[in-house]
Amino acid sequence: MPDITSVVNTLDERRPYIELKQANKSGELACDNTSIAGSMSQRACVYSGARVALNPVTDAVHLVHGPIGCASYTWDIRGSLSNDKETFRTSFSTDMKELDVVFGGEKKLSKSIDEIVELYKPPVIFVYSTCIVGIIGDDLEAICKEANERVGIPVIPVQSEGFKGTKSDGYKAACNALMQIIGTKEPEITSEYRINIFGDYNVAGDVWLVKPLFEKMGIQVITSMTGDATVDTISKSHGAHLNLVQCSGSMTYLAKWMKKEYGIPFKKVSYFGIEDIAIALRTTAEFFGSEEMMRIAEDIIEKETKRIMPEIQAIRKRVQGKTAAIYMGGAAKALTLIKGFRELGMEVVIIGTQTGKRDDYKQISYQVKDGTVIVDDANPLELADLLVNQKADLMVAGVKERFLAYKLGVSFCDFNHDRVIEFEGYDGFVNFARELDISINSPVWKYVGSKLGDSSSGSTETKNTIKSAEQNTAESNKDVGERSNMHDINLITVQESVA
């Protein structure tokens, strides 16, 4: 790992969390800690972590025990799609008020569960605890146990008080809830080769581009957790021979539990990018030791790669040499994106995560070039400074970073929950390449400039750089007067907007 270097102007306590990779230097990035007080984090809370991991279970009721805002701001948080039930798209909350905080919300929670069962008859109810529930001490576990016996369906507590840890603790809370369902039904066997897909949330329909590849190889996919999963398929997931884990941050905990409980091994894979898809298919075929399966996998890899390469090569010519910044919730997506950008001829100059572990950052450091900034749990001002210093042409991140990039005149690609286009599988990678091409080469950047100046010289130089870009653009468009309505953008404006 690189030596610790002062990369941006930030709190002294934050400096160990930001590094510039340099050759022949050794050090370790600080990570996997709670966020530093006084430094606004982009990280989500425990409750949010549990919500994003568990919410895609399509036929479950997700009941949030807390103020209405906790449910509202996480309503349909994953952008997951379903091919059948869509109960998960309805937001349920106990809507706690002042009197509930003073006298307790247990009776209100019990009444809410009874109403939901009467109206929806769901196969399971997940009950999430929020910060206020942890503060006033409602006994979520006892209420759920009592309700379980009363209504005759599983009512499972998700212990996810927002303040009691990090987003990673929320993932564990979601996995603990899933453990209550797994193994409660026997699976229908249709193949001698069976897998579960872990850590894919079917955002925009990703799973629907991946699952058929395994089925062509003669493999039965029992369930995908939790994207497009039902309570029924989850309950039968113990019938698999292998668990394939994509989002390692959220699902490795569950995979380790299934290995211990049911003897099912797991392998970490990715379905994004030409190289990683091929690795996922080959890894699976090698695990089962079937020559016929390996032959089919190689046939899929060859035909699908050949099919999409003409368009990938055409786009590569338009984006080659551009620089990218990656800021993801987990390290698995960050790592696989490095390969994806490499396949498109782009260079990663910033890479960071909200929940990366020490081993994750070691792998990231091996994958990126010298001069790349590696950052853990960054705040908006740090990200803004890094985008300017590293002269990124594109940022790929989630919705919280979208407007930060736009205000700096940097093109943006949403790789997180809010996208509506599949990015996994072969066609998904073509979609991703198209998205980058459209964003990077959008005419709008002619007006604001896709690069800001080096902020090490201060905001004055940054402003001058922008002004120069604006002058160039204005000159090129003076005949039509297209600059008349454009706003001036500088780093100070961005800092004020995110503060």
N, C-alpha and C positions, 0 to 999 in steps of 0.2 A: 504493500500500500504506500501511497505517496506521503511525503512529509507534510506536516501542517503548515499552511501558508496563509498569509493575510490576503484574501481575495477580494473581499468587499468591506465596506465600512459598516460594522455591526457591533452588537454588544460583545464585550470580551468573553462572556460565557458561551457565546455562540461560535466563536472562532474554531474550536475543535471539530465543529460539525460541517465545516466547509473547507474543501481542499482542492488544490490544483495538482493534478497528476504530473509528476516530474520523473524523468529517468534517473535511475541510480539513487533514489531516495526511498527510505522506508519509514512507515508510520502507520497509525490506525485511525480511521475516521471514528469519531464519537457517534454513537447511534443507540437505538433501542432503549431510550430513556424517556421519561416524561418531559413534556415541553417546558422550556425555561420561562419562569414568571417574568412578565414584562416584554416578552417577545411574542407578537401575535402569530400563531401557527396556522398553517393551511390544513392542519390535521383535523379529522372529525373526532367525535367523542365515542365513548364505549357504546352508547345506545345506537348511534349511527352505524358503527361497525357491525352490530348485531342485525340491524335492519337491512343493510345492503347484502349481507350474506344469506339471510333467511327469507327475506321478502319474496323472492321469485318462486317459492312453493305455491303453485298456481291455485289449488283448491282449498288452501288453508285460510282461516281468518286470522289476521294479524291485529291484535287488540293492544293499543298503546295505553297503558295506565299512567296518566299524567295530564298536564295542561294540553289544550287543543293544539297549541303551536308545535309541540313535539311531533304530533301525528301529521299536521299540515305540511311542515317543512320536509318531511321524509315520505310524503305520499308518492307512491309509484316511483320510488327513488332509483331503482335499477334500470328502468327502461327495458325490462325483460319482456319477451313475447311468449305467448302460450298457444298451443295448437288445440286447446280444449277449454277447460274451465278458466275463468278470469276473476275469481273471487278476490284474489290478491290485489286487484286494482281498486277495490273499495277500501277506503280508509276508515278504521274504527278507533274510537278513543273514548275513554271514560270522562274526558272533558272536566278535569278536576278544577274546582273553584276554591275561593278563600275558606269557606266553611269546611270543605273536605280536607284542606290542609290543617285546619285547627282540630277537627274532630276525627280525622282519619277517613280514608277513601275505600275501606274494605267492603262496606255494604254496597257502595255504588259499583264496585268492581263485580261483585257477585250478581247484582241485578243486571249489569251489562252482559255478562256471560249468558244468563238465562234468556235475555231478549235475543241475543245473537243466535243461540241454538234454536229458538222457536222460529225465527225468521229465515235463517239460512241453512240450518242443519248441516254444518260443515263437518268434514271428517276429523278435523283437529282445530284447536284454537291455541295460537301462540300468544302469551300475555307478556308484553315488554314492560319492565320497570324503568322509570325515568328518574332524573335527579331528585325531584321532590319526593318521590316514593321512598327513595333511600334515606332522605332527611327525616321524614316523619315516621318511618319505620313500619309501614304497612307490611304485613306478613304475606308476601306474594305466594310463597310456596304452599302455605297452609290453605289459603283461599283457593288456589288451583287444585290442590288435592281434594278438598271438600267438593268443589264443583265437578271434578272428574267423576266422583262417585254419584253425584246428584244427576248430572245430565247424560252420563253414559258414553261420553267421547273423551279422548285425551285432551286435557286442558294443561298446557305445558308452560311453566314459568320460564321467562328469559331474563336472567338476572343481569340487567344492562344499565344500571344507574350511570349516567353520563360522566360523573366526576371521578369515578373510582379507579380509573386507569387510562389506558390509551385505546385507540381504535382496535388494536390487536386483541385486547381483552374482550371487545365486543364480538370479534370473530369466534373466540373460544366460547362465549355465551351462546352463540348461534349453534355451534357444533354440539355443545352439551344438550341443546334442545333436540337436535336431529338424532342424537343417540337414543332418545326416548322412543323413537319410532322404528329405527333400524332393527330388523330381525323379528318383527311382530307378525309377518306373513311369509309364507313360503313362495318362492318365485316359480313362474312357469318357464320351464327350460325349453328353448328352441334351438340351441347350439351347444356344442361341447366346448366352445370358447366364449367366455363371458367377461365383460368389463363394466365398470362404472366410470363415468366421466365426472371428475371432481373439479370444482373451482372454475366452472364455466357458467355464466349467468344468462346466456342466451340473449344478450343485449342486441337488439335489432335483428335477432334470428340467427346468431352465430352458430349455435349448435346444429341448426338444420343444414349447414354447409359442411359440418364435420362428421356427424353421425353416419351419413350414407357412405363415407369413405371406409369406415370400419365394417359396416354391414356388407359392403362389396367383398371384404376380406373374409366373410363368413363368421363374423363376430356378433354376438348378441350384446347390445348395450342395454343393460337393465335399467339404469337411471342416469340422469345428468343432474348433479347437485350443484346448485339448486335451480339452474335455469331450465324452465319448462318441465320441472319435476312435479309429481303429484305425491300425496301422502302414500298412496298405494305403491308406487314404484320405489319410493324411499324405503318403505317397510320391507321390500324384497331385496334390497341391495346387497345383503349379506351372501347372496347366491353367486356373486361374481368371483372370478379367479384373480382379477387384477384391478386395482384402482389407478387411473391415470389422473394425476394432479396437475392442473394448469396454474391456477392462482394459489401459489404455495403459501402465501401469507395467511389466507383465510381457511384453507382446507387441509394443510399438512397435519394439523392437530387431530382432525377427524380421521385422516388416513392412518396415522400412527395408532389411533385407538382401534380401528378395524383390524389392523395387523395383529394387535395384541389380543383382541376379543375373538376374531374369527380366522386369524391366520392368513388374511388376504394381504399380499405385498402391494407396494405402490411404487410408481415411477413418476418423476416430474417431467412434463412435456409442455410443448406449446403448439398451438394450431395457427400461429401467425407467421407469415413469411415462408418463402419457398423452402429454405433450408430446414427450418424448424418443423414444418409439416412433414417433410420427408423423414426427419429423425423420429417424429412421433409414430409414423406408420411402421418404420423399420423396427423401432424399439418394441412395439407391441407384437409384431410378427416374430421377432427373436425370442420374446418371452415365452410364446406358445410353442416354439420349436417346430413349426410346421413349414416344410419346404413349399407346399402349395400356397400357403398364406403369404410367404415371403415373395413368391413369384407374382402373385396378384398385387401385392403392395408395390413392387418395383414397376409393374405395368401401370398402375395408377400414377405413380410419381412421374414416370416418363411421359405418359400421354397428357396428364394435366399440366405439367411444366411446359411441354411443347405447345400446348393450346394457348396458354396465357402469355408466353414470352414475347411474341410480337408487340403486344400492347405495352408490356412492362418495359421493353427496350425503347419504344417510342417515347414513353414518359420519362425514362431515365435520361434521355438526351436533353429534356427540358428542365430537369431538376438537378442534374449532376453538378457537383461542386458546391451546392448550397449547404448551409450549416443549420443544425437542428438542436433545439433544447428539449429535453425530456423531463417531465416532472409527473410521477405516477404515485398512486396510493401505495402499491406494493412493488417489490423488486422484480417479480417474475415478468411483469409486462415491460418494465424498463429494460431488462436484459434482452428480451426477445426483440424489442424495438431497435436495439443497436444493430442486430443482424438485418432487420428489415431495411433500415436506412442504408446500410452497406450495400444491400442488393440493388438499391436505387441510386447508388453513387453519391450519397450524401454523407456528411461528416457530423458526428455528434460532438458538440462543444460544451454542453451542460447536461448533466444527468443527476436526477435526485428522486428520492422517494419520501413518503410520509412514515412508512413502517418498516424500512429495511433493517436487516440484521447484519452482524459483523461479517458473516460468510457471504451474504449477498453483496456487500460492498467490495469484498475482495474479488469476487467474480466480475463485478462491474469494472473494477480497476484493471483487471486482466484484459477486458474486452475493448476499452477505449484507448485513444492515443494520448501521448503526452500533451499537456496543455489543456486537457479537458477538466472542467470543474465538476467535482462530485460533492453533492450536498444532501444532508439529512434534515428532514422536518423544517424546511425553509419557510420564512415568512414572506409576505408580499413585497416588502421593500428590498429584501435580499434578492428575490427573484428578479425584480425590476432592474436592480444594479447589475446582476449577472447577465441579463439579456443584453444590456447596453455594452458592458465590458467585453463580452465574448462575441458580440456582433452576430447574434443568431438571426437567421433568415426566417426561421419557423419555430413555433413552440407547439409541442404535442403534449396535452395534459387534459385536465378535467374542467368542468364548468367554472370552478372558482378562479381559474387562471385565464379564462378566455378574454375577459375585458382588460386584464392587465396587459396581455400581449397586444390587443388592438390599440390600446391607448399609447403604446410605444411604437406603433406602426409596424408591428411584427405579425406575419401571417400565423394562423393558428389552425390546429387540427384537434378536434375533440375525440379522444380515444377512450373516454370513460362512459358514464351511465347515460348521457343525454344524446348520444349519436343515434341516428335512425338508419344507418347503412351498416351492413355486416362487414367486418374486417378480418374474420377468420376464414380458414380454408383457402383454396386457390382463387375462387372468385372474390372472396373477401380481400385478398391482398391486392387484386386489381382495383377493387373499390378504394382501398387505402391509397394506392398510387395516384388514382384519379383525384382523390380528395386533396392530396398534397399539391398536385399539379395545378388544380383550380385555385387553391389558396395562395401558393407562392407566386404564381404567374397572373394573379388577378390585376386588372388595370388600376384598381384602387391604390396600389402601392406607388404608382407614379405620382400621386398627390401628396402622400405623407412620407415616402421613402421607406424602404424595407429595412434599412439599417440606421441606427442612431450612432452618434460619435462615441469616442472613447471617454467614458465618464471620469476616468482617472484625472482628467484635466479640469474637471468641475462641470457644473451645469451650464456655464456660459459657453464652453466649447460645444457641449451637446446641442445647445440651442442654435449655435452658429451652424452646426452640421445640418440640423433640420432646416434652418433658414436657407442654407445653400441648396438643399434638395428641393425645397419649395420654389426657390428662384428658378432652378433648372426646369422644374415642372411647369412653372408659370410661363417661362419663356416658350416652352414647347406648345403651350396651349393658349398663348396670348390672343390668337385670332378669335377664339371662341369664348374666351372669358370664363373658362371652367373653374378657375381658382377663387372666384368671388365669394363663394359660400364656405370655403374650407376654414377649419379652426386651427389655431396654433397649438401644437402639442409639445410639451417639454417634460423633463423628468420630474420637476417640481409639481406639475399638474397631476402626474400619475401618483406621486407620493401622497398628495392631498386626498386623492380620490380613494386610495386604499387604506388610509390611516383611520 
